[in-house]
Every structure is written in C-alpha cells, then in structure tokens.
C-alpha cells in the first residue's frame, strides 16, 4: 500500500470518526450539562466563571488557621471541576471542528491525487498533511485529557454510590461500616462518579430488590452519615437484622448509562483520531520528501 493511499485512509478515518464524535459528544449533544453543573444555570458550560472559583480558593488558602483537607475536598475540588468541565467544553468544539476540516480537506486532496489529478501539488499536500496532522493531534489529545479527567474525577450529586447489590454499608457489630467512606472532609465520597454510571446498579433493572431478604434494609436515610464518618453508630432497631444497608429508590431510566457511554466512546474514538493524525503527519512528511508516493 503506497504512502498516498495511506495518507488518504488516515484522512478518511479522521473525518469518519469525528462525524461520529460530533453526533454523540457529551458536551455538543447537551447530555452532560446536568451532570457537570447546576441544571438551572442556563448560561451553559462555555461561560462558567472559573475565575470566581479560583478567587474563592485563594481566599480559603490565605485564611488564618485554614483547613488544608477541607480546601482539598471542597474549594479546590469545585475549582478543578469548573476548569475541567469548561476546558472539555471548549476543546470538544475546537478539536472536533478542526478534525472535520482536516479530514475533509486532506481526504479531498488525497482523492484527487489518487485519480492522477494535480500531481504537481503533491509536495504541498505533504506539507499540509504534516501541519494539519500535528495540530490535529495536539488539539485532540488535549481534549482526551480533559475528557478523561472529567470522566474519572467528577462526582454526580444526588446519585449515591452503591455496589452491585445496591448496598452502601455492611454490618459491623452493632453498627454499620460505610463502603465508600474516603475522608471525613470529603463530602462527595458518597456520590458516584461519571465513570461509575455505566454500571447496572445506576440504571433501570427490573426486580432489582428480589434478592434482598429484608426489605426494611432498603434505606438511604443513613447514607449521609457516610460523608464524615466511616461508622454508622446506633442505627434504629428495625435495622438490627440487616447484614447490609441498601440504597432506596433505584433508577427508573437508563440515562446514566447513556452519559457514561458517551464519555467513554468519544474518549476511545478520539484516541484513534490521535493515531490517525500522527499517521497523517507521518505520511504527509514522507510525501513531502518523495512526491512520487502518490
């Protein structure tokens, strides 16, 4: 397979996969907004005021007798969430649009050369492919970083973390021990992250409670206790026969899996686009050095 054909294939790969990304992207589709910020804020992720979050972080750090752990799990987390969500928003639009242009232009030029048209332009085509491939790789890779950070670090408020059986705590003597306790100052540890939402326990499942022997153990009253304490002490007497405590009111929709799949799919496809951009730059350079490849 000649360099020219490989150049054309890389361009087509970039174009095709980016079209898919445009149709399912969590930001562009609007599916991610309620998971990343206040759904009542109609301004959108693109206009998040991360400077205000940074000022709040600086004030917290400068305060006398400040608590480093509280800053880490509260003010700093809010700032990081804001910058990462806004960065992902900006890069999703920038990288996807640029990759569409790259794929179309380089694919069209490559197709013309494959039909023996504009052969005198092959050297310039190589330069175009080299530059576009490098820029496309950088932009897409930055998007991959933001996507991965948001996917793996952002907690979803209101969706309590649970294991595959919907449990969030287990019996420990006369008390219960929280599964997902992280730190006494981490108020978000009881919530699931976006990367968790594809699991079955965060989406609709018929007869989800049929294997729970004691229905009275389905109770999320104590889940808030797991925020600042690992042990739920002195639970009410009706829970004494429980081996585990389970989250009540499980999901009735599959929207959580949808958003998780969107993040993961665009992440994987964008990584492939990164490789295709490297190929475009490589074969563009080879064509620049040896135009006879087309």
C-alpha positions in Angstrom: 0.0 0.0 0.0 1.5 3.3 -1.1 2.1 6.4 1.0 -0.5 8.3 -0.9 -3.2 5.7 -0.2 -2.3 5.5 3.5 -2.4 9.3 3.7 -5.9 9.2 2.2 -7.0 6.5 4.6 -5.8 8.4 7.6 -7.8 11.5 6.4 -10.9 9.4 5.9 -10.5 7.8 9.3 -10.3 11.3 11.0 -13.3 12.5 9.1 -15.5 9.5 9.7 -14.7 9.1 13.5 -15.1 12.8 14.1 -18.5 12.8 12.5 -19.5 10.0 15.0 -18.0 12.1 17.8 -20.0 15.1 16.8 -23.2 13.1 17.0 -22.6 11.6 20.4 -20.2 14.1 22.1 -21.4 14.6 25.7 -21.0 18.4 25.5 -22.1 19.0 22.0 -25.2 16.8 22.4 -26.0 18.6 25.7 -26.3 15.3 27.6 -23.5 16.2 30.0 -24.7 19.5 31.3 -26.8 18.4 34.2 -24.0 16.1 35.3 -21.4 18.8 35.3 -23.1 21.9 36.6 -26.3 23.4 38.0 -29.0 22.4 35.5 -30.9 25.6 36.4 -28.0 27.7 35.1 -29.0 28.3 31.5 -25.8 30.1 30.6 -24.1 26.9 29.7 -20.7 25.3 30.4 -18.9 27.6 28.0 -19.5 30.6 30.3 -18.6 29.0 33.6 -17.0 31.6 35.8 -13.9 29.7 37.0 -12.2 32.9 38.0 -14.7 33.3 40.8 -13.9 29.7 41.9 -10.2 30.5 41.8 -10.7 33.6 43.9 -12.6 31.6 46.4 -9.8 29.0 46.5 -7.2 31.7 47.0 -9.2 33.3 49.8 -9.6 29.9 51.5 -5.8 29.3 51.3 -5.0 32.7 52.7 -7.4 32.5 55.6 -5.8 32.1 59.0 -5.9 28.6 60.5 -7.3 27.3 57.2 -8.0 23.6 56.9 -6.0 22.0 54.1 -8.1 18.9 53.9 -11.3 20.9 53.7 -9.8 23.1 51.0 -8.7 20.0 49.0 -12.1 18.3 49.1 -14.3 21.4 48.8 -13.0 24.6 47.4 -10.2 23.1 45.3 -12.5 20.4 44.0 -15.0 23.0 42.9 -12.3 24.9 41.1 -10.9 21.8 39.4 -14.4 20.7 38.4 -15.1 24.1 36.8 -11.8 24.3 34.9 -12.0 20.7 33.7 -15.7 21.0 32.6 -15.1 24.3 30.8 -11.9 23.0 29.3 -13.6 19.9 28.0 -16.5 22.1 26.6 -14.1 24.4 24.7 -11.8 21.6 23.4 -14.7 19.4 22.3 -15.9 22.1 19.9 -12.4 23.1 18.9 -10.9 19.7 18.3 -14.0 18.1 16.6 -14.5 21.0 14.2 -10.8 21.2 13.4 -10.6 17.4 12.8 -13.6 17.6 10.5 -11.9 20.3 8.4 -8.6 18.3 8.4 -10.3 15.1 7.4 -12.3 16.7 4.6 -9.5 18.8 3.1 -6.8 16.2 3.2 -9.2 13.5 2.1 -10.4 15.5 -0.9 -6.8 16.4 -1.9 -5.7 12.8 -1.5 -8.6 11.6 -3.6 -7.7 13.9 -6.4 -4.1 12.7 -6.4 -5.3 9.1 -6.4 -7.1 9.9 -9.7 -3.9 11.4 -11.1 -5.1 14.9 -10.7 -2.9 17.9 -9.5 0.2 15.7 -9.3 2.3 18.8 -9.2 0.7 19.7 -5.9 1.8 16.6 -4.0 4.7 18.3 -2.3 2.3 21.0 -1.0 -0.1 18.2 0.0 2.6 16.6 2.1 3.3 19.9 3.9 -0.5 20.4 4.5 -0.8 16.9 5.9 2.2 17.3 8.1 1.0 20.6 9.6 -2.7 19.5 9.9 -1.7 16.2 11.5 0.5 17.8 14.2 -2.1 20.5 15.0 -5.0 17.9 15.0 -3.1 15.5 17.2 -2.3 18.3 19.8 -5.9 19.5 19.9 -7.5 16.1 20.0 -5.0 14.8 22.7 -5.8 17.9 24.9 -9.5 17.0 24.5 -8.7 13.4 25.5 -7.0 14.6 28.7 -10.0 16.8 29.7 -12.5 14.1 28.9 -10.6 11.6 31.0 -10.2 14.0 33.9 -13.9 14.8 34.0 -14.9 11.2 33.4 -12.9 9.9 36.3 -12.9 12.7 38.9 -16.3 14.4 38.8 -18.9 13.3 41.3 -22.6 13.4 40.4 -24.5 14.9 43.2 -27.7 13.1 44.1 -26.6 9.7 42.8 -25.4 7.8 45.8 -22.6 5.3 45.3 -23.6 1.6 45.8 -22.2 -1.8 45.0 -23.6 -4.3 42.5 -26.3 -5.4 45.0 -27.3 -1.7 45.8 -25.6 -1.8 49.2 -23.7 1.1 50.7 -22.8 -0.2 54.2 -22.4 -3.6 55.9 -22.9 -4.8 59.4 -20.1 -4.2 61.8 -21.0 -5.4 65.3 -24.0 -3.3 66.4 -23.1 -0.6 63.8 -22.6 -0.4 60.1 -19.5 0.3 58.1 -19.7 2.5 55.0 -18.2 1.1 51.9 -17.2 4.3 50.2 -16.0 6.5 53.1 -12.9 8.3 51.9 -12.0 11.1 54.3 -14.0 12.9 57.0 -13.7 16.2 55.0 -14.7 14.6 51.6 -18.4 15.4 51.3 -18.6 13.9 47.8 -17.3 10.4 48.5 -20.9 9.1 49.0 -21.7 10.1 45.4 -20.9 8.1 42.2 -18.5 9.5 39.6 -19.4 9.8 36.0 -17.2 6.7 35.2 -19.5 4.7 37.6 -22.7 5.5 35.9 -22.5 2.8 33.2 -22.8 0.0 35.8 -26.1 -1.8 36.2 -26.8 -0.5 39.7 -27.1 3.1 38.4 -29.7 2.2 35.8 -33.1 0.6 35.5 -33.3 -3.0 36.3 -36.5 -5.0 36.7 -37.0 -6.7 40.1 -33.8 -5.2 41.4 -34.8 -5.9 45.0 -35.9 -9.6 44.7 -32.7 -10.9 46.3 -32.8 -8.6 49.3 -34.0 -10.8 52.2 -35.1 -7.9 54.4 -37.0 -5.1 52.7 -36.6 -2.9 55.8 -32.8 -2.8 55.0 -33.6 -0.7 51.9 -33.0 2.7 53.5 -30.8 5.6 52.4 -31.5 7.7 55.5 -28.1 6.9 56.9 -26.1 7.3 53.7 -25.4 11.0 54.5 -23.7 9.8 57.7 -21.0 8.1 55.4 -19.9 11.6 54.4 -18.0 12.5 57.5 -17.8 9.1 59.4 -16.9 5.6 58.4 -19.1 4.0 61.0 -22.9 4.4 61.3 -23.4 4.2 65.0 -26.6 3.3 66.9 -28.8 2.6 63.9 -32.6 2.3 64.5 -33.7 -1.1 65.9 -35.5 -2.1 62.7 -32.1 -2.4 61.0 -30.6 -4.8 63.6 -31.4 -7.9 61.4 -29.7 -6.3 58.3 -26.4 -7.5 57.1 -26.3 -4.6 54.6 -27.9 -1.3 54.0 -29.3 -0.7 50.5 -30.0 2.4 48.5 -33.7 3.1 48.2 -35.5 4.3 45.1 -33.2 2.9 42.4 -33.1 4.4 38.9 -36.1 4.1 36.6 -34.3 5.2 33.5 -31.0 4.4 31.6 -29.9 8.0 31.2 -26.9 7.4 33.5 -25.6 4.6 31.2 -26.1 6.9 28.2 -23.9 9.7 29.5 -21.2 7.3 30.7 -21.2 5.6 27.3 -20.9 9.0 25.5 -17.9 9.9 27.6 -16.2 6.6 27.1 -17.0 6.3 23.4 -15.8 9.8 22.5 -12.6 9.1 24.6 -11.8 5.9 22.7 -12.6 7.3 19.3 -10.6 10.5 20.0 -7.6 8.3 20.9 -8.0 6.6 17.5 -8.2 10.0 15.8 -5.0 11.0 17.6 -3.3 8.0 16.0 -4.8 8.9 12.6 -3.5 12.4 12.9 0.0 11.0 13.7 -0.3 8.9 10.6 -1.4 11.9 8.5 1.6 13.9 9.7 4.0 11.0 9.1 2.7 10.2 5.6 2.5 13.9 4.8 6.2 14.2 5.7 7.1 11.2 3.5 5.1 12.6 0.6 6.9 16.0 1.0 10.3 14.2 0.8 9.2 11.9 -2.0 6.2 13.1 -4.0 6.3 10.0 -6.2 4.4 8.2 -3.5 1.1 9.3 -5.0 
